[in-house]
Amino acid sequence: MRAVAWLCLACLCAALAADDQDAKRLPDGHGKDLVVRTCLQCHGSANFRKARENRAEWAGTVADMIDRGAKGTDDEFEIVLDYLSQNFGPDSKVNVNTAPLEELKSILGLTEDESKSVIAWRDANGPFREWQDLQKVAGIDAKKIEAKKNWIAF
Protein backbone atom coordinates (compact mmCIF):
# COMPACT_ATOMS: atom_id res chain seq x y z
CA MET A 1 0.00 0.00 0.00
CA ARG A 2 2.82 2.40 0.85
CA ALA A 3 4.48 1.75 -2.55
CA VAL A 4 1.22 2.59 -4.32
CA ALA A 5 0.94 5.80 -2.31
CA TRP A 6 4.47 6.80 -3.30
CA LEU A 7 3.75 5.99 -6.96
CA CYS A 8 0.61 8.16 -6.91
CA LEU A 9 2.50 10.92 -5.10
CA ALA A 10 5.29 10.72 -7.69
CA CYS A 11 2.79 11.10 -10.53
CA LEU A 12 1.08 13.95 -8.74
CA CYS A 13 4.39 15.74 -8.21
CA ALA A 14 5.31 15.19 -11.85
CA ALA A 15 1.94 16.56 -12.94
CA LEU A 16 2.32 19.63 -10.74
CA ALA A 17 5.86 20.20 -11.98
CA ALA A 18 4.95 19.72 -15.65
CA ASP A 19 5.64 22.88 -17.57
CA ASP A 20 2.41 24.38 -18.87
CA GLN A 21 4.39 25.58 -21.87
CA ASP A 22 5.08 21.94 -22.71
CA ALA A 23 1.36 21.35 -23.20
CA LYS A 24 0.83 24.62 -25.08
CA ARG A 25 3.58 23.80 -27.56
CA LEU A 26 2.09 20.50 -28.65
CA PRO A 27 0.58 20.59 -32.14
CA ASP A 28 -3.08 21.57 -32.13
CA GLY A 29 -5.55 18.94 -33.20
CA HIS A 30 -8.12 16.43 -32.11
CA GLY A 31 -6.76 14.52 -29.13
CA LYS A 32 -4.30 17.12 -27.84
CA ASP A 33 -6.30 17.58 -24.64
CA LEU A 34 -6.30 13.83 -24.01
CA VAL A 35 -2.55 13.59 -24.61
CA VAL A 36 -1.99 16.41 -22.14
CA ARG A 37 -4.27 14.78 -19.58
CA THR A 38 -3.06 11.19 -19.96
CA CYS A 39 0.58 11.50 -21.00
CA LEU A 40 1.86 14.69 -19.42
CA GLN A 41 0.66 13.61 -15.99
CA CYS A 42 3.77 11.47 -15.56
CA HIS A 43 6.31 12.72 -18.11
CA GLY A 44 7.03 15.62 -20.39
CA SER A 45 6.31 15.66 -24.09
CA ALA A 46 9.99 15.21 -24.94
CA ASN A 47 9.46 11.51 -24.22
CA PHE A 48 7.32 11.18 -27.33
CA ARG A 49 8.23 14.26 -29.38
CA LYS A 50 11.62 12.83 -30.21
CA ALA A 51 10.08 9.60 -31.52
CA ARG A 52 8.77 9.20 -35.02
CA GLU A 53 6.92 5.90 -34.79
CA ASN A 54 4.41 4.33 -37.12
CA ARG A 55 0.90 3.53 -35.88
CA ALA A 56 1.77 -0.02 -34.79
CA GLU A 57 4.78 1.22 -32.82
CA TRP A 58 2.71 3.95 -31.17
CA ALA A 59 0.09 1.32 -30.30
CA GLY A 60 2.81 -0.63 -28.48
CA THR A 61 3.95 2.51 -26.67
CA VAL A 62 0.39 3.37 -25.62
CA ALA A 63 -0.16 -0.22 -24.42
CA ASP A 64 3.03 0.02 -22.38
CA MET A 65 1.82 3.25 -20.79
CA ILE A 66 -1.51 1.62 -19.95
CA ASP A 67 0.41 -1.23 -18.32
CA ARG A 68 2.34 1.38 -16.30
CA GLY A 69 -0.87 2.95 -15.03
CA ALA A 70 -2.07 5.49 -17.59
CA LYS A 71 -5.77 6.10 -17.03
CA GLY A 72 -8.45 6.40 -19.71
CA THR A 73 -11.04 4.52 -21.69
CA ASP A 74 -10.36 2.43 -24.78
CA ASP A 75 -11.92 5.17 -26.91
CA GLU A 76 -9.71 7.82 -25.30
CA PHE A 77 -6.57 5.77 -25.90
CA GLU A 78 -7.60 5.33 -29.54
CA ILE A 79 -7.77 9.12 -29.84
CA VAL A 80 -4.34 9.43 -28.17
CA LEU A 81 -3.01 6.87 -30.63
CA ASP A 82 -4.47 8.85 -33.56
CA TYR A 83 -2.91 12.09 -32.28
CA LEU A 84 0.53 10.57 -31.73
CA SER A 85 0.50 8.77 -35.08
CA GLN A 86 -0.50 11.89 -36.96
CA ASN A 87 1.78 14.39 -35.22
CA PHE A 88 4.77 12.20 -34.40
CA GLY A 89 4.66 9.58 -37.13
CA PRO A 90 7.56 8.67 -39.42
CA ASP A 91 6.68 11.39 -41.95
CA SER A 92 5.81 14.15 -39.50
CA LYS A 93 7.81 17.34 -39.47
CA VAL A 94 9.40 19.26 -36.61
CA ASN A 95 7.77 22.58 -35.82
CA VAL A 96 10.85 24.62 -35.01
CA ASN A 97 8.68 27.25 -33.33
CA THR A 98 7.45 24.84 -30.67
CA ALA A 99 9.89 21.92 -30.56
CA PRO A 100 11.74 21.35 -27.29
CA LEU A 101 15.48 20.83 -27.18
CA GLU A 102 15.24 17.03 -27.34
CA GLU A 103 13.16 17.05 -30.52
CA LEU A 104 15.49 19.50 -32.25
CA LYS A 105 18.43 17.31 -31.35
CA SER A 106 17.00 13.90 -32.18
CA ILE A 107 14.99 14.67 -35.32
CA LEU A 108 16.96 17.53 -36.89
CA GLY A 109 20.34 16.30 -35.69
CA LEU A 110 21.28 19.58 -34.05
CA THR A 111 23.80 19.61 -31.25
CA GLU A 112 22.69 20.62 -27.78
CA ASP A 113 24.28 24.05 -28.22
CA GLU A 114 22.64 24.54 -31.63
CA SER A 115 19.27 23.49 -30.21
CA LYS A 116 19.62 25.90 -27.29
CA SER A 117 20.54 28.67 -29.74
CA VAL A 118 17.42 27.97 -31.84
CA ILE A 119 15.22 28.14 -28.75
CA ALA A 120 16.91 31.32 -27.49
CA TRP A 121 16.57 32.97 -30.92
CA ARG A 122 12.85 32.18 -31.27
CA ASP A 123 12.20 33.34 -27.69
CA ALA A 124 13.97 36.64 -28.40
CA ASN A 125 12.82 37.23 -32.00
CA GLY A 126 9.53 35.43 -32.44
CA PRO A 127 8.64 32.54 -34.71
CA PHE A 128 10.65 31.38 -37.68
CA ARG A 129 8.77 31.77 -40.97
CA GLU A 130 10.93 29.69 -43.33
CA TRP A 131 13.82 27.30 -43.02
CA GLN A 132 16.31 29.95 -44.19
CA ASP A 133 15.48 31.98 -41.06
CA LEU A 134 17.29 29.32 -39.05
CA GLN A 135 20.52 30.37 -40.72
CA LYS A 136 20.26 33.66 -38.80
CA VAL A 137 20.86 31.78 -35.55
CA ALA A 138 24.44 32.15 -34.37
CA GLY A 139 26.37 28.89 -34.31
CA ILE A 140 24.03 26.95 -36.61
CA ASP A 141 25.56 24.78 -39.32
CA ALA A 142 23.76 26.09 -42.42
CA LYS A 143 24.44 22.89 -44.38
CA LYS A 144 22.87 20.81 -41.63
CA ILE A 145 19.73 22.97 -41.71
CA GLU A 146 19.50 22.86 -45.49
CA ALA A 147 19.86 19.06 -45.47
CA LYS A 148 16.90 18.79 -43.07
CA LYS A 149 14.71 21.53 -44.61
CA ASN A 150 12.05 19.01 -45.68
CA TRP A 151 11.65 17.93 -42.04
CA ILE A 152 11.00 21.46 -40.81
CA ALA A 153 7.55 22.99 -40.24
CA PHE A 154 6.37 26.34 -38.90
C-alpha positions as CSV (number, residue, x, y, z in Angstrom):
1,M,0.0,0.0,0.0
2,R,2.8,2.4,0.9
3,A,4.5,1.7,-2.5
4,V,1.2,2.6,-4.3
5,A,0.9,5.8,-2.3
6,W,4.5,6.8,-3.3
7,L,3.8,6.0,-7.0
8,C,0.6,8.2,-6.9
9,L,2.5,10.9,-5.1
10,A,5.3,10.7,-7.7
11,C,2.8,11.1,-10.5
12,L,1.1,14.0,-8.7
13,C,4.4,15.7,-8.2
14,A,5.3,15.2,-11.8
15,A,1.9,16.6,-12.9
16,L,2.3,19.6,-10.7
17,A,5.9,20.2,-12.0
18,A,5.0,19.7,-15.7
19,D,5.6,22.9,-17.6
20,D,2.4,24.4,-18.9
21,Q,4.4,25.6,-21.9
22,D,5.1,21.9,-22.7
23,A,1.4,21.4,-23.2
24,K,0.8,24.6,-25.1
25,R,3.6,23.8,-27.6
26,L,2.1,20.5,-28.6
27,P,0.6,20.6,-32.1
28,D,-3.1,21.6,-32.1
29,G,-5.5,18.9,-33.2
30,H,-8.1,16.4,-32.1
31,G,-6.8,14.5,-29.1
32,K,-4.3,17.1,-27.8
33,D,-6.3,17.6,-24.6
34,L,-6.3,13.8,-24.0
35,V,-2.5,13.6,-24.6
36,V,-2.0,16.4,-22.1
37,R,-4.3,14.8,-19.6
38,T,-3.1,11.2,-20.0
39,C,0.6,11.5,-21.0
40,L,1.9,14.7,-19.4
41,Q,0.7,13.6,-16.0
42,C,3.8,11.5,-15.6
43,H,6.3,12.7,-18.1
44,G,7.0,15.6,-20.4
45,S,6.3,15.7,-24.1
46,A,10.0,15.2,-24.9
47,N,9.5,11.5,-24.2
48,F,7.3,11.2,-27.3
49,R,8.2,14.3,-29.4
50,K,11.6,12.8,-30.2
51,A,10.1,9.6,-31.5
52,R,8.8,9.2,-35.0
53,E,6.9,5.9,-34.8
54,N,4.4,4.3,-37.1
55,R,0.9,3.5,-35.9
56,A,1.8,0.0,-34.8
57,E,4.8,1.2,-32.8
58,W,2.7,3.9,-31.2
59,A,0.1,1.3,-30.3
60,G,2.8,-0.6,-28.5
61,T,4.0,2.5,-26.7
62,V,0.4,3.4,-25.6
63,A,-0.2,-0.2,-24.4
64,D,3.0,0.0,-22.4
65,M,1.8,3.3,-20.8
66,I,-1.5,1.6,-19.9
67,D,0.4,-1.2,-18.3
68,R,2.3,1.4,-16.3
69,G,-0.9,2.9,-15.0
70,A,-2.1,5.5,-17.6
71,K,-5.8,6.1,-17.0
72,G,-8.4,6.4,-19.7
73,T,-11.0,4.5,-21.7
74,D,-10.4,2.4,-24.8
75,D,-11.9,5.2,-26.9
76,E,-9.7,7.8,-25.3
77,F,-6.6,5.8,-25.9
78,E,-7.6,5.3,-29.5
79,I,-7.8,9.1,-29.8
80,V,-4.3,9.4,-28.2
81,L,-3.0,6.9,-30.6
82,D,-4.5,8.8,-33.6
83,Y,-2.9,12.1,-32.3
84,L,0.5,10.6,-31.7
85,S,0.5,8.8,-35.1
86,Q,-0.5,11.9,-37.0
87,N,1.8,14.4,-35.2
88,F,4.8,12.2,-34.4
89,G,4.7,9.6,-37.1
90,P,7.6,8.7,-39.4
91,D,6.7,11.4,-42.0
92,S,5.8,14.1,-39.5
93,K,7.8,17.3,-39.5
94,V,9.4,19.3,-36.6
95,N,7.8,22.6,-35.8
96,V,10.9,24.6,-35.0
97,N,8.7,27.3,-33.3
98,T,7.4,24.8,-30.7
99,A,9.9,21.9,-30.6
100,P,11.7,21.3,-27.3
101,L,15.5,20.8,-27.2
102,E,15.2,17.0,-27.3
103,E,13.2,17.1,-30.5
104,L,15.5,19.5,-32.3
105,K,18.4,17.3,-31.4
106,S,17.0,13.9,-32.2
107,I,15.0,14.7,-35.3
108,L,17.0,17.5,-36.9
109,G,20.3,16.3,-35.7
110,L,21.3,19.6,-34.1
111,T,23.8,19.6,-31.2
112,E,22.7,20.6,-27.8
113,D,24.3,24.1,-28.2
114,E,22.6,24.5,-31.6
115,S,19.3,23.5,-30.2
116,K,19.6,25.9,-27.3
117,S,20.5,28.7,-29.7
118,V,17.4,28.0,-31.8
119,I,15.2,28.1,-28.7
120,A,16.9,31.3,-27.5
121,W,16.6,33.0,-30.9
122,R,12.9,32.2,-31.3
123,D,12.2,33.3,-27.7
124,A,14.0,36.6,-28.4
125,N,12.8,37.2,-32.0
126,G,9.5,35.4,-32.4
127,P,8.6,32.5,-34.7
128,F,10.6,31.4,-37.7
129,R,8.8,31.8,-41.0
130,E,10.9,29.7,-43.3
131,W,13.8,27.3,-43.0
132,Q,16.3,30.0,-44.2
133,D,15.5,32.0,-41.1
134,L,17.3,29.3,-39.0
135,Q,20.5,30.4,-40.7
136,K,20.3,33.7,-38.8
137,V,20.9,31.8,-35.6
138,A,24.4,32.1,-34.4
139,G,26.4,28.9,-34.3
140,I,24.0,26.9,-36.6
141,D,25.6,24.8,-39.3
142,A,23.8,26.1,-42.4
143,K,24.4,22.9,-44.4
144,K,22.9,20.8,-41.6
145,I,19.7,23.0,-41.7
146,E,19.5,22.9,-45.5
147,A,19.9,19.1,-45.5
148,K,16.9,18.8,-43.1
149,K,14.7,21.5,-44.6
150,N,12.0,19.0,-45.7
151,W,11.7,17.9,-42.0
152,I,11.0,21.5,-40.8
153,A,7.6,23.0,-40.2
154,F,6.4,26.3,-38.9
